[in-house]
Every structure is written in structure tokens, then in C-alpha cells.
Amino acid sequence: MNLSPNYLIKLLEKNGYFYKRTSGSHFVYYNPATQKTAIVPVHGNRDLKKGTFFAILKQAGIDDEG
């Protein structure tokens, strides 16, 4: 399973989120239709932990695989 931050960002963008800003190593994405914000930690090439990955998807209102 791909748990990279880049894959998560692609899922968010596919579901209507767009890049808003960066705060340190955290990328902030926003969906104007749902008015939800998703924060994606990007720390180099390190994958996200499984729980973190799925928690961000859940907060964004996205099913497990998009």
C-alpha cells in the first residue's frame, strides 16, 4: 500500500481539494465545496504512518481509496 504524502495529495486533489499554503513541513489543502481543510505532513521521502494516512482521509471525508 502506498502511504506517501504525494499519493495522499493526489487523492485530495482528485476529490476537489486545492493547495492553499504551507506551514513549515505541513501542506494545507482546502475544499471550497465542503469547506473542509486537510493538513498533510511532508517530511522528506518518509511515508506517513498508516493511522495518520487514514485519519487525514477520514477528516477530509474521502473513502479509503478515493
DRENDO-1510 file (C-alpha; in Angstrom, 1 decimal, always signed):
<recs>
REC; n; res; u; v; w
REC; 1; MET; +0.0; +0.0; +0.0 .
REC; 2; ASN; +1.3; +3.4; -0.9 .
REC; 3; LEU; +1.4; +5.7; +2.2 .
REC; 4; SER; +3.4; +8.5; +0.7 .
REC; 5; PRO; +2.4; +12.1; +1.3 .
REC; 6; ASN; +2.4; +12.7; -2.5 .
REC; 7; TYR; -0.1; +9.9; -3.1 .
REC; 8; LEU; -2.3; +11.4; -0.4 .
REC; 9; ILE; -2.1; +14.8; -2.0 .
REC; 10; LYS; -3.1; +13.3; -5.4 .
REC; 11; LEU; -6.2; +11.8; -3.7 .
REC; 12; LEU; -7.1; +15.1; -2.1 .
REC; 13; GLU; -6.8; +17.0; -5.4 .
REC; 14; LYS; -8.8; +14.3; -7.2 .
REC; 15; ASN; -11.6; +15.0; -4.7 .
REC; 16; GLY; -11.8; +18.7; -5.1 .
REC; 17; TYR; -9.1; +19.9; -2.7 .
REC; 18; PHE; -6.5; +22.5; -3.8 .
REC; 19; TYR; -3.2; +23.7; -2.3 .
REC; 20; LYS; -3.7; +26.7; -0.1 .
REC; 21; ARG; -0.5; +27.3; +1.8 .
REC; 22; THR; +2.5; +25.7; +3.6 .
REC; 23; SER; +3.2; +26.0; +7.3 .
REC; 24; GLY; +6.6; +24.6; +7.9 .
REC; 25; SER; +6.6; +21.0; +6.6 .
REC; 26; HIS; +2.8; +20.7; +6.6 .
REC; 27; PHE; +0.9; +21.4; +3.4 .
REC; 28; VAL; -2.6; +22.8; +3.8 .
REC; 29; TYR; -5.3; +21.8; +1.3 .
REC; 30; TYR; -8.8; +23.2; +1.2 .
REC; 31; ASN; -12.1; +22.1; -0.5 .
REC; 32; PRO; -14.4; +25.1; -1.1 .
REC; 33; ALA; -17.4; +22.8; -1.8 .
REC; 34; THR; -17.3; +21.1; +1.6 .
REC; 35; GLN; -15.4; +23.9; +3.4 .
REC; 36; LYS; -13.0; +21.3; +4.9 .
REC; 37; THR; -9.3; +21.7; +5.4 .
REC; 38; ALA; -6.8; +18.8; +5.2 .
REC; 39; ILE; -3.2; +19.2; +6.6 .
REC; 40; VAL; -0.6; +16.8; +5.1 .
REC; 41; PRO; +2.7; +16.4; +6.8 .
REC; 42; VAL; +5.6; +16.1; +4.3 .
REC; 43; HIS; +8.8; +15.2; +5.9 .
REC; 44; GLY; +11.2; +14.4; +3.0 .
REC; 45; ASN; +10.7; +11.0; +1.4 .
REC; 46; ARG; +9.3; +9.4; +4.6 .
REC; 47; ASP; +5.9; +7.6; +4.3 .
REC; 48; LEU; +3.1; +8.5; +6.6 .
REC; 49; LYS; +2.1; +6.1; +9.3 .
REC; 50; LYS; -0.9; +4.1; +8.4 .
REC; 51; GLY; -3.1; +5.6; +11.1 .
REC; 52; THR; -2.1; +9.2; +10.1 .
REC; 53; PHE; -2.8; +8.5; +6.4 .
REC; 54; PHE; -6.3; +7.1; +7.1 .
REC; 55; ALA; -7.1; +9.8; +9.7 .
REC; 56; ILE; -6.4; +12.6; +7.2 .
REC; 57; LEU; -8.6; +10.8; +4.6 .
REC; 58; LYS; -11.4; +10.4; +7.2 .
REC; 59; GLN; -11.2; +14.1; +8.2 .
REC; 60; ALA; -11.3; +15.1; +4.5 .
REC; 61; GLY; -14.4; +13.0; +4.0 .
REC; 62; ILE; -12.8; +10.6; +1.5 .
REC; 63; ASP; -13.3; +6.8; +1.4 .
REC; 64; ASP; -10.2; +4.7; +1.9 .
REC; 65; GLU; -9.3; +4.5; -1.8 .
REC; 66; GLY; -10.7; +7.8; -3.1 .
</recs>
